[in-house]
Amino acid sequence: MVQVLLFVTTKYLKMQQLVVACIFLLGLVYSERVHYYGDKVFRIIPKTAEESDWLHSWVESTLTKLDVWSNPKGVGRMTDIHVRATDVESVTEVLQQKAINFTITIEDLEKVINQEQTFNQLFSYNTGVYSFDKFNRYFDIDAQLTQFASRNYNHAKVTKFQMGTSFERRKINGIKISGLSGPAIKPAIWVDGGIHAREWIATATVMYLAKLLLQPIQNAEKVLTKYDIYIVPVVNVDGYEYTHVGERLWRKTRSNCSPNTRCCGVDPNRNWDNNFGGPGTSTNACSDIYPGKKPFSEPCVKALSESLSKLKNSPGGLKSYWNVHAYSQLLLTPVGYTTNLPKDYNEIERVGKEFAKAVRGTFGRSFEVGPPSRILYSVGGSSIDWTYDNLGVIYSYVPELRPSGNAANGFIVPPTEIRYSGEEFTAGFLAAALEMK
């Protein structure tokens, strides 16, 4: 049907009319929004080491059927799993047969997502204008980056830059914030968000960081005197846009995707060449942790790695890297693929604890600091391990933002949380930056 309509419009419409028609047809393709009627979120807390080991093996063996929100982390620590309506009965039977206790934290995921969308619309004061009180589409985010760069500030200069181009030919843009005082050449700190598409609070928080740095708030001028700050709010721009128009809980890139298929795309935080294909990945292309056929296959990951390498080799160098995620209130440190601690861990942890202390002093939220392999799960092919091992960036961190692991709704965060997340993350980030040697 779409091919027929395109043939007709190509032959008989003027170019301007053709553009309008193509946009309309693209809207038809994306109007097939994925729904979650009857989907549930199971919360499982293993009571023994045996239960924990079984849960970990079971999750890994059923990754194509389950959407794991928070991975198994050990005895007494919760695991949240999104189960599709068609699999609820079989998953319940398996857990009951194994005598594994569980609770259901979300009875109908579609209802929760609809509530999120309704709530988000309440903060849509003007269509096409960025709002720091809601989760914005990518074109509004990009427009706000342009606005940041068009203004004059008493303490800083803002330059917009293009990091790269996505698989679907979107520009991946960011801003550089430079202090007007201090040395002419400064080390760089890089902050990015949205590498996992569904983690909206990460992107909104990174944008809030930019806003607060430019106000400025306490310690912002001190940090900008020492460092240039590079901010890219959305790395996985294709996936992020798709979560707004197609599938809210999509995680991966959109490489080689067509309508109505899940077996496409790549987890961009498993696509790095540091321990590629190692723990925490899957060879199944349908899996949310599929690393791709080879490292740096994803344009967004390749562009990010090249940008970081360029900064590392610049006169100022790359001092720190922050890859912002959600959720669970953690500050993850190198390295993720082994439980062995790196040689710089004492210093990495010291600065990380300053981050956590400043966060806790803002709104009382607690962040646990440590490597993924010890406090979360083992990961191969991740960005912070690459920046640490390959570029020698000691201060490489992955903040897993609010909500905590105890929260019921996981990735579905109300927009009222954006300000709190933005303020506490910024406080932690500035405290950490001032502590770096």
N, C-alpha and C positions, 0 to 999 in steps of 0.2 A: 504493500500500500504506500509506504513512504517513498519507495523508488519510483512508483508511478507518478506521485505528486511532484517529486523533484524533476522528473522528465517534463511534465507539463509546465511547471514554473520556469524551467530553464529555457524552454522554447518560446514561451509567449509573454513573459513578464520582463519589464525593464530591469536593469541592474538593481536599482534601489528597491523595487518591489521584490526582487529575488532575495535580497538580504533579509527583508522582513519575513518572507515566507520560510526561509531556512531557520530563522530564529523560532518561528511558530512550530515548525516540525521538530526542532530540537526539544522544544517544550513538551511536545507529544511523547517523545521518547522518554524524557525524564519524568513525565507525569505518572509513570508506573512506579509509584513510590512503594517501597517495601514496607509491609505492615507487620505488627507483632501481636496480633490478637491471640490471647491465651498463652503467650510465652510467659515463662516464669523465671525468677532468679532464686536459685537454691543457695543456701548458706550452710556449709559443712565445717565442723570443727572437730578434727580427729582427737581422740582421747588418749591414744597410745601410739608408740612408734610404729607398731604393725599397721594400725589404721592409716597413719600418715604415709607410710611407704606404699600401701595399697592405693590410696587416693592419688598419689603422684603418678603411679603406673597407669591407673585407670584413666586419668585425665589425658595423659600422653597418648594412650591407645584410642581415644575417642575424640581427638581434637577436631575432626571434620564435622562432628555432630554437635559439639559443645562450643560455646563462646565463653571462654574463661576470662572473667573480669579481674579476679585476683587469684594468683596461682597458689598451690599448696605450699605452705611455709613451715610446717612442722606441727608438733603436738601442741594443742591448745590455741592454735592460730587459725583464723577463719579463711575459708576459700569460698569465693562467690562465683557461681556459674550460671550463665544465661542459658536456659534450655528452651528450645522451640516447642510449641504446643504439640506438635506431632511426636515429640520424644519424651514428653513429661511422664507418661505412664511407664515406659521402659526404664527411664532413669530412676524413677521412684522404686520400681521393683528391684533393680540392682542394689540400691542403697539399703533397702529393707532386707534383702537376702544376706547382705554382709553385716547387718545390724549396725549400720552407720547412722548416727543421729544427724538429722538435718532440719532446718526450718526454711520456709519460703518467705523471703523478704519482699518480693514483688509478685503479686498474684496475676496481674495483667500488665505486661510491659507496654502494650499499645496505649493504655490509659495514661500511664506515667509520662510517656513521650508526648502525647497530646497535651497534657497539662503543662509540660515544659514549653511547648510551642505557643500555647495560649498565654502563658506567663511572659514569655519573651516578647510577644506582640504588644503587651501592655507598655513596654518601654520603647516602642517604635514611634517616637515622637514625629519624626520626619522620614519619609521613605528616601533612601539614597543618601542619608546623612549618618555618619558614624556616631554611635552612642556608647559611652563607657559603661552603661548600665544594662547592656543586653549582649547577646551573642550575635555578631554581625556576619554578613556574607563577605566573601573575599574582596569583591569590588569596592565595598565600603571601607574595608580595612586598608586597601591600597590607596584609596582617596585620602584617608586620614594620614597615611605616611607622607603623601604629597603635601598635605596641609602642615604637618610638622616641619617639613623642609622649607616651606615658603615663609615661615615666620622668623622674626628677629628676637633673639633672647639676650638678656644682659650677661649671662654666664656661659653660654654655649652656642655652638654652631651645629646645624643639622644638615646633613647631606643625604639625599636619597640615592640608592644604588640598586642595580639589578644583579642578584646573585646568580641567576640562571633562568632556564626555561623548562617547563614541565613536559611530560609526555604528551599532554593534550594542548601544548603550545601556550600555556599561560606563563606570564612573567612572574618569577619568584623574586619579590622585591623586599628591601629592607632599608634601614636608615643607620647612619653613623652619627653619633653624638660626640662632639669634641668640646672640651672645656676651653674657654678663652684665656685661662691663666695656666701657669705651669710650663714645662718644657715644650718645645715645638714638636718634638717626636716623642710619642708616648707608646707604651705597650698597649695591646688591644685586649679587651674582654669581649667575647662573643656570646650572645644569648639568642636562642631560637626556641620556637614552640611549634605545635601542630605537625610534628613528624608522624604522629599517629592521628589519623583524621578525626576520630570521634571525640578526642579529648579537648572539647571546646574551651574549658576553663583554662587550659594551658595557653592557648592563643590569646584569650581575653586578658589573662594575667600579664603576659609579655607586653601587650599594648599598654596596660596600666603602668607597668614599669617605665615605659617611655614617657608617658604623661607625667609621672611623678619626678623623673629626672629633669624634666624641663620646667617644672614649676618654680624653683626647685624645692625639695624637702630637705630636712636636716641630713647632713652627710653627703648629699648629692654633689655639691660643689667640690667637696674634698676628694671624692672619688674621681670626678671629671678633671681635677687638677693632675691626677696621677695617670689616668687611663682614658683611652678612646673606647667608647662602647658601641659595638655593632649589634643591631637588633633585627632579627628576621622573625616576624610573628607567626608565619605559616610556611613551613618547609614543604609539606605534602599538600600543595595547593589543589591538585585535582581531587584527591581523596576528601579534603576538607569541604570543597564545594559540593561534592557528591553527597556528603552527609546532610546537607541542607535541602537537597532536591530529590534524592533517591533513597538512600539507606542510612538512617541516623547513626547506626552503630558500626558502620564500615570503618575499618582500621588501616588498611593497606593503601598502596598507590593504586592508580587506575590503568596501569600499563596493560595494553592488549585486551581491554575489557569491551564487552558488548552487552546490550541490555539482557537482563534476566540470567546472569551467570555470576556465581561466586568464585569460580575457579580461575581467577585472574588477579593481577596485581601482586605486589611483593611487600613484605614488611620492611619498610625502609630503615628500621633500627635493627635489622639483622643482615643488612645488605653491604656491610663494610668488610674489608678484607682481613680484619684482625680476628682470627679464629672463626673464619667464615664456615657456616654449616655445622658449628659446634653445638653445645648444649642449648636448650631452649629454642630449637628450630625444628622445622619439619620438612621432609622432602615432598610432601603432598602439596600440590599447587593450590588446593582448596583451603588449606589451613591459613589461619590468621598470622602464623609465625613462619610462613614460607619465606626463605631468604633470597629466592631467585636462583637462576641458573649459574650466576657468577657474581662476584663482588662488583659493586658500582654499576650494576646493570640499570639502575633507576636514574634518570636524568637529575632528579632533585638531590639524590645522594652524591652523585658524581660532582655536581655543581657545588654542593656544600663542602665536600672534601677538598676540592680545588681552592675554594675561597679560604678555608682554614689553613691550607698549606701555604698559600700566598702570604697570608698574614704572618704565619710563623717565620717565613723567610724574609719578611720586611724589616727595615731598620729597627722598628720598635718591638717586633716580635709579638707572639700570642701568649698572654699571661694566663688566661683562664677561659674555660669553655663550659657553658651551661645549656643543657638540652632538657627543656622543661616539659614535663608530662603530668598526667593524673591517672590514678588517684591513690591514696593510702597514707599520705603525710609521712614521706620518707625523704631522706637525702642520700641518694645512691652514689657510691664512689667506685673508682677502679679497684680491682678488675672483676668482671662479672663471670668469666668463663672458668674460674678456678677458685677454690676456697683459700688458696695461699694468698697472703697479704703482700702487696707490692712493697718495695724498699722504701718508698716515700710515704707509707701509710700514716705514720704518726703525724706528719705535717698535714696531710690531706684531712685526717680526722680532726686535728686541732682547729683548722679553719672551718670545717664543716660544723663543728659544735658551736662555733661563734654564730654561724647562720641560724642554727636551731635555737640558740639562746635568744637571738634578736626576734625571731618569729614568735617564740613563746611570750616574749615581753610585749608583743603587739596586741593580740587577742586571746592569748592563753593556749594556742594550739601547740601540740608537741609533735616534733619531727624526729624520727629515729634515723641515726646516721650509720652508714656502713655499706659494704659491697653487696650487690644483688645476690651473689652466691651464698652469702651468710644470713641475710635478713629477708630475702625475697625468693629468688630462684636463679639458677645459673643461666647465663646468656652468652651466646657467641655472636660475633659480627656486629657489635654495638658501637655507637659513635664515641662514647667516653673512653672505652678501652682503646679505640683507634687513636684518639687525640693523645691519650696518655702514652701508649706504647710506641706509636709511630711518629708523633710530633714532639713527645717529651713534655706535654702540658700537664704539669703536676696537679694543678687545680681544675680538674675535670669533674663535673657534677651533673647528676640527674635528679632534680627535685620532682618528687611525686606529690602533687599539690593536694589540697583538701578536695573532697571530704576524707575523713579518716577511714580506716578499714572497717570501722563499726557502722558506718553510714549505710542506710538501706538502698539508696538509689544509685550509688556508684558513679557512673559517668553522667548521669542525668542530674545535673546541678542547676538549681534555680538561679536566674541571673542576679538575684539579690546577693549572692555570694561573691560576685566578681570584685566588688570594692574591697571586701575583707581579704580575699585572696591576693589581690594586687598590692594592698598596703603591707600585709605581713611578708609576702615574698620580697618586696622591695626593701623592707627593713632588714631582712636576712641577707639579701644580696649585697647591700651596701656595707653591712657589718663584716661580711666575709671578705669583700674587696679590700677594705681597710686593713685587714689582718694578714693579707698575703705578703710574703717576703719578696 
